[in-house]
């Protein structure tokens, strides 16, 4: 699934976030920052969007996006593999 990262109405990245690299020295809280499924509405979340930039050490692979507080069952629709992996942790082995 492809996700869009938006600042206001402007798409600033997908899996690559050049906006983050260009502005890494001037970060402040940006309430307009959202994530959406490509071409869709912003993903509802209660804890905001966070970007962790480790690109100076790790290159572009070092940019991480966190969408905090995605409600269930929408989380399960977006990330079914994460939900399944979580459930498998608690299954008893025979």
PyMOL commands that set and color helices and strands:
alter all, ss='L'
color gray80, all
select helices_A, chain A and resi 18-22+24-26+55-62+74-78+80-88
alter helices_A, ss='H'
color red, helices_A
select strands_A, chain A and resi 3-7+10-13+33-37+49-53+63-67
alter strands_A, ss='S'
color yellow, strands_A
deselect
rebuild
show_as cartoon
